[in-house]
Each structure stands twice: as C-alpha cells, then as structure tokens.
Amino acid sequence: MDENYIVGKDEYSKNLLKEKKQISNLKDLLTQTRVNEIISNSVSLVYAKTDETLEQAIIKLGQKHLISIPIYEPKGKRFIAFVDILDICLFVIDFLEKNGNDFQKLSEELKKKKVKNLSDQTPHESFYPVESDATLEAVLGLMRNWKIHRIPVIHDDGEFSNILTQSQILAYSRAYVRNSDTGKTKIGAVKVGSNEILSLRKNSRISDALKIMHQKHISGIPITDDNGILEGNFTVDHLQFVGFDENIWKKLNLTWEEFWKQVPEKYVKLASPTLVTRDTLISEAWEKLVTAQSHRVWVVDDKKKVTGVITLTDIIDLVLR
C-alpha cells in the first residue's frame, strides 16, 4: 500500500490529462507537469511531534493505516524526518530481546520513549523538500539521487504543502507509458531491477525478516521453497493487514506461515506477490505496480522461480536514463 500521509480527498484531477492532449509522450509529460497540478494544497497532514511518545505515534499509524509519518519539531517549526513501522518494530525487537520478552515492560517503555529519541538512534529517510512548481521530472531526479520514496512539497514561503510519493507519480503517468518506447520494451531486453535475490522460507520468523530488510535496505522479501519457487512474500505493509496495534509485537515472533494465516481475507489479494516475466512489457509491469498498489514486482520463470525484482525506484531510474 502506498504511504498516504494526507487525510482528506485525493484530488487527482480527472480532467488534467484531457487538458494535456498536446503532450504525446512520457518525457514531455514529466517535463511539463508541475507538482501542484497533481496534488492538493488543501490538506490535513498526519504527523508526530518530536515530544510525542512512540505509543502516540503507533496509535496514529494504526488509526490512519499508515506505514510512515513525518516528524515535526515545534521549537524550530519544521519537519525533520520520517518515522515508520520498520523503525519502531526494530526498536521493539531489540528491546524484547534484551528484556526477556517482557511485554509489560515494553508497554511502559513505549509510553515513555519520545519519537525524537527514536529518530536520533535509527537511520531514517531525510526530509528533503521541493517547491510546488517543480516539474515531475525534477522530482523524480531528486528521488533517484537521494534514494528516497517520497518528498515533502512546500509553498514559495517555505510552508509545508503536501507529500508526493513515487507511487503517485507512476499512477498519474500510467496512460503515457503504454505508447512510449520504454513501455513497449520487454523486461528481458533491458537492464532494470536486480537479479540478486535474498529470500526466506515460510518457517522464517517475521522478526528475522524485518532485521534482514533493515540491514539490506529493502522493503520486501520473497518467501520461497528450497528450490527457489515462490510461495509468497513479506513487506512492511503487511503489518497493517494483521492490525498494527498493541498485539502486533507478539506477532513479530510468528513464522511467516503463521503470520500469513492471520491476514484477513479482504487483504489476501493485496498482500500477495505481484509477478512478471522477462517477456512482460515495461508498461505492463508499470500497470501492475499501480493496480496492485505495490512497490515491487517479482520476476519469475515458467516454473515460478524468482529470478529478479523490479521496484518503483528501478522504474524511475529506467525512465530517467
């Protein structure tokens, strides 16, 4: 699921693409479209203040079904970073390992520890802003150079406006990909994504998966059998599907197989891996990423063996070549 930090109406304009009929290709769309054309300036932002506790941040994440929220520093009147589910889960896992799985003690700690303290202790995505009149091409370039998935948007006076994500840009430009040279190219015919796949087995614990994802700077990992045949996947988003509340901490010690059984039926399709092959067109992979609200597609062979992965970042890198 996409990081939807904004509460309120999603104001992609239905008429915007009609107004851009003169644009015939993806490159022109990205160079001629401004950020303020595809996001709203009238928003209610969900954020955590630096002096709020982790418990308060967790409640906000759970209530709004978010995986990440920005951190606001009242003293400096500025946003300084993001805090996400992975940061919090890693803190919890480490705390429980050091305190003999004492969940009562953990509950007390979450009520005391400040969000600012966590952001100081963990590597986090920096808060790099752009102005609302920046082009989509410029924003994608910054996302690629800074290795970030989302970017804050500010007004001319420096005041916060909104947050723009990779997923929003891909969703907006999907119609132009089909007829582009890039879109007509098969995945196997171009260097995109990674062929170095780190996988886990279905008896692997969720806590171990989270540690590996943090160490390798990845947000998803495939679950395969001993022969590399795909059986499922695990992403940070899946924590939302089983309920990101006070009971989630005990679920971190479940195996993936046990964890998967707790995913509600209504989320099974959304939580299932999105697949492509080397013969899949880039435009088709793009469409699958948007439709499945996924941050990655797994490349598989005819036996469903995982041979690669393509992320939103990889797609953006391909477009900007």
N, C-alpha and C positions, 0 to 999 in steps of 0.2 A: 504494500500500500504506500501511496505517496505521502510525504511529510506535509500534511495540511495544517499549517500553523494558524490559519486565519479562520475565525468563526464568522459566518455570515454567508451571503450569496456569492457563489462562484461566478464572476461576471466576464467570462469569455464572451465576446460579442459574436452573436450568430451572424451578424451582417458584415463583420470585419473582413472576412475572406472575399465576400462579394464585392466589397469596395476596392479590393486589390486585384481585380481581374486582369489588370495590365501586367501583373507580375506572372511570369511564365515558368520560373524555375526556383529551386530551393535557395540558391545562392542569393538571388535578388530579394527573396522574401526575408532572409536573415539580415541582409544589409539595410533594407528599407523599413523594417518594422521596429518600432521603439517599444521599450519595456512597458511604458504606460498605456500602450494600446491593447495589451492582453491581460493586464491585472488591474484590479480596482484600487483606488486611492482611499476609499472609504471602508476601513476595516476595523475589526476589534482583534487585537493581537493577543494570543495566549503566550504568556511568558512567566518566568520565575525571577524574583528579585534575589540579589546576592545574599540577603539576610534571611531568606526563607529556608525552611528545613527541607531535607530530602523527602520526608513524609509528605510535605505540602506539594512538592514538585511531582511526586509519584501520583498523588490524587489528581492533579491537573492532567498528567499524561493519560491516566486511566479514563477520566471523565470525557476527554475530547478524542480518545482513541488516537493518540499521537505517539510517535517514537522519539520525538525530539522537540525541545522548545528552547528559545533563546533566553539568555540570562541578562537581566537588566540591573545596572548599577545606579541606584538612586542618587548617590553622592555626586557622581560625575554626569548624571543624566544621560547615560549612554548604554547601548547593548555591547557586551564584551565577548560573548562566546555562545556556544550551544551546549546544552546538557542533554544526553539521550539515554535511552533504555540500556544500551550496552555499557555506558559508563557506570550507571547505577548497579546493574547486575554484577559487574566485575568487582565493585566495591563490596557488595553483599556476599559474593562467593568467597572473597578473601577474608572478610570479617568472620563468616561462619567457620571457615577452616581454622582460623586462629582461636576461635572461641567455642570449639566443640559442638557446632550446630545448635547453639543456644539461641532459639528464635525469640525468646522473651528479651534477651539482652540486645538482639538485633533490633527489635521493635523500639526499644528505648534509645538506641543509637540513632536510628532514623529520625526520631523526634528531636534530637539534639544537633546532629551534624548539618551544617549550612551548605547550601548549594555552592556558594563561593569556594568553600574549602575543598569540595569535590573537584571543581573545575581547576583549582590550583594543583591538584595531585594527579590528574589524569590528562593525557594528551587529548585535545579537543579541536574541533573544527573552528578556525578563527572566523571572526565576524567582519568580513571584507564587504563594504557597501559599494553600490553603484548608484548613479543618479537615474531618475525615472525616464530620462530622454535618451539613455544609452541604447544602442542597437542590440538586437538579439545576437548578432554575430560577435559583437564586442563582449557581451556577457558570456557566451559560450567559450570564447577565448580565455577569459579570466577564470572560468570554472576549470578549464583544462590545465592552465598554467598553475593555478593554486591548488589543484586536486581537491576541489570541493563540489558538493552536490546541490548546494542551494546558496543563494546570495541575497543579502538584505538590499532593499531598494529605498533610497532616500529622496526627499524633495530637494529643490535648489538651496533651501535654507538649512539643509542638513538634518531636518526632522525625519523620523522614520515613516515610511510609506507602506511597505509590504515586504513579502519574501517571495522570491521567484526560484523555482526548482528546475532541475534538468527535465523532469517528467512533464512539467507544464509546457516547456518549450517544444519537446518532442510531440506532445499531443496537439499543440497548436499547428505545427508544420507538417503533420502527417499527410495531408492531402497533396502536398507538393513533392513528396518523396516518390510516389508511385511512378511519376513520369520523368524523374531525374535519372541521369546516368548512374549515379550512385545507387538509386533504388532498384534499377534493373540489373544490378550486378549480383551474382551468386556469392554466398558467403565463402565458398571454397575457392573462389577466383581472386580474392583479395585478402591481404593480411589484416585481420581485425580480431580483436579479443585475445585470449590466451589459451594455449594448448597445455599449459602446466596446471593440472587439476589436482587439488588436495581434497580427498573425500573421506567420509566417515562411514561406519557401519551402523545398522539400525539398533545395535546394543550399546552404542556410544552414548555417554551422558550429555545432557544439554549443557551442563556447566563446562564440560571439556570443549564442546563445540564453540561456546562463547569465548573461551580463552584463546582458542586457535584463531578464531575470526579476528580477535583483537590483535594478536601477535602478527598475523599476516595482512592486516589492514583490509579485510574483506567483510562484506555484509551478508554473504550467503555461502552455503557449503552443500554439495550434493551428498546424498546418502546412497551408497552402492553396496552390492554384494561383493564377495571375494573376487569375482571376475570383472568388476568394474561396471556391472549392469545397474542402471539407475533404478532405485526403489523409491526415492523421494528427495526432498531437500529440506534444509532448515535455514531460516533467515531471522533477523532480529524482529521483523514484522510479526512473526508467528507468535511472539509473546503476547501480542494484543488479542489474538484469537482465542487463547485459553483464559483470558482475563488478567489484565495487569493490575492486580490488587494485592492485599496482604497475603494471599495464599500462593502467589506466584513463586515465592522464594523456595518453598518446599518442592515445587515442580521443577526447579533447576537441577535437582538431583535425579530426575527421571531419565530413563534411556529415551532415545528418540522414538522408538516404537511405542513406549508407554505414553510419551508426550503426545504423539500423533493421535492416539485414541481419544484424547481429551479435546481435540479440535472439534468444535460444533459442526454439524453437517452443513450449515449455511456458509461456512468458511472453507470447506474442504477444497472446492474448485479454485478459490482464490489463493489458497496456501500450497496448491500442487505445483510442481515444477513446470515451467514453460519451455517447450522443446522446439529445436530447429535442426536441420541437417546441413551438410555442406552445399546441397542443391537449393536450399531456401534462398529466395531473393532478399537483399538487404531491406527492401520496402516491406516485405512480409514479416521479417524479424522485427522491424520498427513497429509495425501494426500490432504484433503480438505483445510487445513491451507495453504499448499504450493500453490495449484492450485488457490485458491481464493485470494492469497496474503493478507491473513488476520492474525491478531494477536490473534484471539479468535474464538471458535465455541460455539454456544449456544445449550445446551442440552434441548430438548423438549420432551413432552409425545405425545401420539397419537392424542391429541386434540390441539397440538401446544402450550401448556402451558409451559413456561420456568421453568425448574427445576434445571438448573445449568449452569455453564460456565467453559470452559477449555481454558486456554491461552497458548501461546508459553512457558512461564515460567513454567507452570504446566507440560507440556510435557517434558521439560528438567529435571525437578525435578523427574519425573517418570523414565526417562532413567537412571538417576544417582543413583537411590536407590540401 
